[in-house]
């Protein structure tokens, strides 16, 4: 398997971060860790009063991950990178 370069990944993450989130709090953060991509939560962005079980907070992470999936698929569909 060939690991994607940082130059390839950073624009994808820029697109993925545009994903919507519940309560518009954008709780997700990406970190490049060697050859891994980590999706992390920012606990400072949690809203315990509106979301006491952090369900919406976790759903927002799923939307962020889906945004990355769409960003990865776009170049192929537009005749770009792949």
Residue pairs with C-beta under 8 A, 6 or more apart in sequence:
3 35
6 32
8 81
9 32
9 37
10 32
11 71
12 68
12 71
12 72
13 30
13 37
13 68
13 71
15 67
15 68
15 70
15 71
15 74
16 30
16 64
16 65
16 67
16 68
16 70
16 71
17 26
17 28
17 30
17 64
17 67
18 67
19 28
19 63
19 64
19 66
19 67
20 63
21 27
21 28
21 60
21 63
21 64
22 51
22 56
22 57
22 59
22 60
22 63
23 47
23 50
23 51
23 56
23 60
25 45
25 46
25 47
25 57
25 60
26 45
26 60
27 41
27 42
27 45
27 46
27 57
27 60
27 61
28 39
28 40
28 41
28 42
28 60
28 61
28 64
29 39
29 40
29 41
29 42
30 37
30 38
30 39
30 40
30 68
31 37
31 38
31 40
32 38
37 68
39 61
39 64
39 65
39 68
41 57
41 58
41 61
45 57
46 54
46 57
47 56
47 57
50 56
51 57
74 80
75 81
75 82
76 82
